[in-house]
């Protein structure tokens, strides 16, 4: 399995348990803090620094498949 390098709003939904629109705003805020433009990706490292969760925890969460209900 390939390691995830970037974060998308749906990934943040799994990590933080927020709605899609809230996660869109978080990704936008992470871009602004890091001086990125709209077309540029947000990395796992930038996300970890912004939300204060260790990078390893984020990577482990993204690597584990979502279990259906």
N, C-alpha and C positions, 0 to 999 in steps of 0.2 A: 504494500500500500504506500502511496506517495504521501509525504508529509505536506500538510496544508501550510501555505505561506501567507495567504490573504484571508481577510475576514469580510463576510457579506452580512447584510442585515439578518438573513435567516440563521446564520451561525450565531449571531448575538442573541437571537430569540432562544436558542438552545442553552446558551451560557447564562443569560441573565433572567430569562423567563418573562421578558417584556413583549409588548405587542410589536407587530411589524413596523408601524409608523414611528413608535418610540425608538426602535433600533435604527431606522433610517436617520433620525435626528442625531443619534449617538455617532453613527458613522460620519455624518456631516461634520459634527463637532470635532471628531478625531482628525479629519482632514484639515480643518481650519487650524487646529492647534499645531499641526505638523507642517503647515504651509503648502499643502497639496492642492492641486486643482481637481475639478469634478471628475475628470477622466482617469485619475490616478487611483491605484488600489491602496487599501489600508492593510498593513501587515499585522501579524499576530503580536509582534513585539510592541508596536505602537498602541495596539488595543490594550495589551496588558499594562503598559505604563499609564494609560488614560484611566482605566477603570479600577486599577489597583489590585488585580487578581494576578497571581504568579503565572508566567508564561507556560510553565509545565502543566499547570492545571487546565489552562485553555486548550493546549494541544491534546491532552488526554481526553477531554470532553469531545473534541472534534473527531478524534480517531475512533471513539466508540460508536457503533451504529445505534440508531434510534430504534428502540424496541416498540413494536406496535402494541396497542392496548388490547 
